[in-house]
Amino acid sequence: MEMMWGVSLPALAVLLIGMAILELVWRRIRRAKKSGAPFSGMAFDEFTAFLHGSKRVELDQRVTQSLMREEEQDGAPPHLVDLDRGVVFLNRPDGDSKK
């Protein structure tokens, strides 16, 4: 049983490398734009997560981060708006404010 386990992990690694090469060749032949994560990259992540527990935590953190909503106003500098005059003051990176 140990022999089968010892042979199956290297075989799986070689299979993943072969799959990555085939995927790269397929994308070059089709000249497809990179739309999303490659399948082989996800497979390598799962293989690494199987061998190292800290990788599983990292993958779970990525999923959690992707599900969180991003607020556009977070960290944005305040803009001065004068509705009576119809004027907006914007802050420039050099520190000078203009209308």
N, C-alpha and C positions, 0 to 999 in steps of 0.2 A: 504494500500500500504506500509506503514511503517513497518507493521508486516511482510509482505513478505520479505522486504529488510533486516530486522533484523534477520530473520530466514535463509535467503539464504547465508549470509556471514559465519556464523558458520558452516553451512552445507558444504559449499565449502571448508572451512579449514579442516573439518573432512574427506571430500573426498580426499583432497590432502595428508593427513596423511595416509589414507588407501592405496592410490596409492603408496606412498613411501614404505610402508611395503610390499605390493605385489611385487614391483620391487626388493626390497632387497631379498625376498624369491626366486623370479624367478632367480636372478643372482646366488644365492647360490646353487640352484638345478642344474642349467646349469653349474656351476663352471666356469663362463665366466670371462675372464680378464676384467679389467676396460678399456674399449675402448671408450673414449669420456665421455661427461657429462651425468649423468643420467637424464632421462626425468622428474622425480619428482623434481630434483633440479632446472631445468629450470622453471617448473610450480610454485614452491615456489617463485622464483625470480620475476616472472610476477605478482603473487598475491601480493607480498610485494610492487612492483612498482605501482600497482593499489592503494594501501593504502597510500604509502609515495612517494612524488614526487622526493625526493632526490635519491631514489633507481633507478628511471628511468634514472637520469643523470649518475649514476654509471654504469648501464648496457650499456648505449650509449657510455660511455668512454671505456668500455671493448671492444666493437665492433670496435671502432675507433683504439684502440691500437693494436688489432689483425690484422687489415688491413695495418698497417704501416710496411714498409720494414725495416729490421734490417741490418745494414752494419756491416760486420765482422771486418772492420778496425777501427771502432769507439772505442776509448779508448785503443787501443792496443799499447804497447810500440814499439818504432821503432827498427827494426832489422838492423844491419850493414851488408851489403852484399858487398864483394869485388869480382867483376866478373873477374877481371884480374887474381887473384890468385886462384879463385874458392873456396873461404872461406866465411863462414857465421858465424857471431858472434851473439850468443843468450844471452839475459840477464836472469840470474837465479834469483830466488826469494831472495837468500841470498846476492845479490849484486855483486857476482863474475861473470865475463863473461868468457866463454870458447868457444873454436873452435868447 
